[in-house]
């Protein structure tokens, strides 16, 4: 079953977002300071993060593949809520990133290999299309900022580059 989830993650030095030039132009640190996020949320351990149009298209494609109404609903949202409960014991000055993740199981991906009436499958149209056709499952993670910048990683579900 395809799943979508959101989460907050502490940005430690080895985190992929901490590599130079990932999200912030000009060399600034990525993510946000927890205290600032909490201040904007009125002290509630809940925030929201935007979804890029590209990610929403991916969610929509998987929703069609799996006939999942909840994924269709999510694909229509400009932003999604993120719980910060796992950040309660963190130093308020810790840097965090709000991430979204879409997982498609290997069992679901063979359905993506549609054979047209002519018998020759069309070439993959997108990055996710190619991953789904490989029938190994897919994991897509995204960290989007309100100004339109984002970090995205898409790969097979068993990719060791994922947490």
N, C-alpha and C positions, 0 to 999 in steps of 0.2 A: 504494500500500500504506500503510495506517495505521501510524504509528510512535509509540512511547512512549519518552521518554528522560528522564533526570534529569541535572542539572548544578548546579554551584556557580557563582555569579556575584558579582563584586565590586560592592558597593553604592557607586557614585559619586554625587555630588550630583544629577545629572540623571536617575538611575534612577527608574522609576515607583514603586518601593517607598519611596523617600526623600521622597515627598510627604507632608505632614503628615496624620496620622490614618489612614494606610494599614493598618498592622498593629498597631502598639503603641498601646494605650490610654494616655492621659496624656501624650502627646508624646514618649515615649522613642524612641530610634533603633531602626529595624527590623533584622532579621537578627541575626547573632551575630558576635562577635569570633573570627577564625580560630584564635587560640591556645586559646580556650575549647573550640571544637569539637574541635580536635586533642587536647586534654587529656582530654575525655570519651571520645574514640575510642582512647585509649591511645597516642597519637602516630602512629597509622596514618592515612594520607591517604584515609580512607573514613568516611562517616557514613551516617545514614539519615534519612529525612524521612517524616512521616505523610501519608497520603492521606485527604482528607475523604470522607465518604460520598457527597456530591454528585459529586465527581470520579470516584469508583469507579463510580457509576451511569453516568456518561458513558462511561467506558472499557468498561463492560459493554455498553452500547448499541452502541458502535462495534465491539466484538468480535462481536456478533450480526450486524451489518451486513456485516462482512468475513469472518465465519467464522474468526476468528483465535484459535487456542487459547492463544497466548502472552498476548494481551490479556485473555482470560478469566482466565488464571492471575493476572495483575497485578491485575485487578479484585477478586480475593479477598484481596489482601494489605492489612494495616492500615498498613504502611509499606514503603518501598522504599529500596535502597541508593543512595548518591550518591558518585561518585568525587570526590576533592578533588585529584587529580593536577595539575589546571590551577592550583592555588593554591600549589604548592611554592615559587615564587619571590616570593610576596607577603610584605609586612610582616606579621608575626604579629598586629599590632593592626588589620589591615584588617577591615572589616565585610563579611561575605558572606551571601548568601541561598541556601538550597537549594531548587531549583525542579524541578518536573515539567512535562513538555510532551507533549501528545497532538496529533499532526498527522493529519488525514484529507485525502487528495488530492481535488482536484476530480473526478477520474475515478471515485472511489468514491461520491461523494455522490448521483448520480442514483438509485442503488439505494434510497436512503432514501425516495423519493417513491412510496410504496406507494398504489395506488388500490384502495380497498375494493370489495367486490362491488356496492355501491350506486352506484359511480361517482363519488362525491364524496369527495375526500380529507378526512380529519379535520383539525381545526385543530392547529397545532403544540402539543405538550404541554409543551415545555420550551425553554429558551434554545438548547440544542444541537440540539434537534429543528428549530427554526426555521432555524438556521444550515445544517444538513445539507440541509434542503429547498431552500435557495437554490442548491444545486449549485455552489458556488464553492470548496469545500474549507473546512476548519475547523482552527483552531489554538486550543488551550486551554492556558493556563499557570496553574500554581498554586504558591503558597508557603504551606505550612501549618505551623502551630506545634503542639507537643504539647498545648497547653492548649485547642485547638479553634479558635483564631482563624486566619484565613487571608486571603490576597489572591488574587484570581482574575481572569483576563482571558480572555474568549472572543470570537472574532471570525473573520471570513473569513480564509482562509490568506494572502491577499495584503495583509492589513491593515498599513499602514505603522507602526502603533503597536507592532508586535512587532519584536524584534531578529532 
